[in-house]
Amino acid sequence: MMTNQVIEFAPFHLAEGKSESDLVAASERFQAEFLNEHKGFIRRSLVKHEDGAYADIVVWADSSASEKAFAAAGQHEAGQAYFSLIDMSREHQPRKAGAMEFFSVVGTYG
């Protein structure tokens, strides 16, 4: 079955001094106030790697919905609060090709 759905994979690390409980609270607010209201949102998982990295995995109806949400999220108060917990200076290290990675689920939405 062919679909136009798009999966957004956004890896990140928490900013210094921020906790997972801070992240979960901000994630739930971002979900309730922004993503649930955004046309084309299907579902999302917030996951954590054993090395401490996190990732948002978001499924969108199509690339247009994803692009519109990306453009608007940083302008939204709940989006700004969520993104303020992310260490923007620390890059997520790419993994080896073909290597399996496992993440634990911190939250599932949608």
C-alpha positions in Angstrom: 0.0 0.0 0.0 1.5 3.3 -1.1 1.3 6.3 1.3 2.5 9.9 1.4 3.3 9.7 5.1 6.6 11.2 6.2 8.6 10.1 9.3 10.6 12.8 11.0 13.5 11.6 13.2 14.9 14.3 15.4 17.8 13.2 17.7 19.0 15.5 20.5 20.6 15.7 23.9 19.2 17.5 26.9 20.6 20.9 27.8 22.9 21.2 30.8 20.9 21.1 34.1 17.7 19.8 32.5 16.1 16.5 33.6 14.0 13.9 31.9 11.0 15.0 34.0 11.5 18.5 32.6 11.5 17.0 29.1 8.4 14.9 29.6 6.4 17.8 31.0 7.4 20.1 28.1 6.8 17.3 25.7 3.3 16.8 26.9 2.6 20.5 26.8 4.0 20.7 23.2 1.9 17.8 22.2 -1.3 19.1 23.7 -1.0 22.8 22.7 0.7 22.4 19.3 1.0 19.0 17.6 -2.5 17.7 18.4 -3.8 20.9 16.8 -1.6 20.7 13.7 -3.2 19.4 10.6 -1.5 16.3 9.3 -0.1 15.1 12.6 -0.5 11.3 13.0 1.6 10.1 15.9 4.8 10.7 17.8 7.1 8.8 20.1 9.7 10.4 22.4 12.5 7.8 22.9 15.8 7.6 24.7 19.0 5.8 23.8 21.1 4.0 26.4 23.9 6.6 25.7 21.6 9.4 26.9 20.5 10.8 23.5 16.8 11.3 22.9 14.8 11.5 19.7 11.4 12.5 18.6 9.9 10.3 15.9 6.9 11.9 14.4 4.7 10.6 11.6 3.0 13.1 9.4 0.3 12.7 6.7 2.7 14.1 4.1 5.8 16.3 3.7 3.7 19.5 3.4 2.3 18.9 6.9 5.8 18.2 8.3 7.2 21.3 6.7 4.4 23.6 7.9 4.7 22.2 11.5 8.5 22.7 11.4 8.1 26.3 10.3 5.5 27.1 13.0 6.8 25.1 16.0 9.6 27.6 16.9 7.1 30.4 16.9 4.8 28.7 19.3 5.2 29.2 23.1 5.0 25.5 23.9 7.4 24.7 21.1 9.9 27.3 22.4 9.6 25.8 25.9 10.3 22.3 24.6 13.2 23.4 22.3 14.7 25.3 25.2 15.5 22.0 26.9 17.6 20.8 23.9 21.4 21.3 23.7 21.7 22.9 20.3 25.5 22.9 20.4 25.8 19.1 20.8 25.4 17.1 17.7 24.0 13.6 17.8 26.8 11.3 16.7 26.0 9.3 13.6 25.9 5.5 14.0 27.7 2.9 12.0 25.9 1.8 8.9 24.0 -1.4 9.3 24.2 -1.3 13.1 21.0 -1.9 15.1 20.1 0.7 17.8 17.6 0.3 20.5 15.7 3.1 22.2 13.4 3.0 25.2 10.0 4.8 24.8 9.6 7.8 27.1 6.3 8.9 25.7 3.8 8.0 22.9 1.3 10.4 21.5 -1.4 10.1 18.9 
